[in-house]
Amino acid sequence: MTRSLKPFADDAASIGIGGLTVENGTDSIVIYGQIDLTRDRTGLDQARALGRLLDEIVKVLENDTNLPERLAPPEEPDEGANPFT
């Protein structure tokens, strides 16, 4: 992990760990991709980076005194008239 990410702090930050991409958000953090944690120094470094990030996410969630049971689903966008019909 070359940069740090402050979990839930913004809707713009993104980092990479191996083949994973981690996108920050104020309501959620999205992790996608694939990573091979190999049995070598590179694998160890990547595993540590992933572990640190997950620990930071858990810490933020545990310290949130107003943490809801579940977020409300996002509102559906209004359907506008189709200009092509």
PyMOL commands that set and color helices and strands:
alter all, ss='L'
color gray80, all
select helices_A, chain A and resi 41-63
alter helices_A, ss='H'
color red, helices_A
select strands_A, chain A and resi 14-17+20-23+30-33
alter strands_A, ss='S'
color yellow, strands_A
deselect
rebuild
show_as cartoon
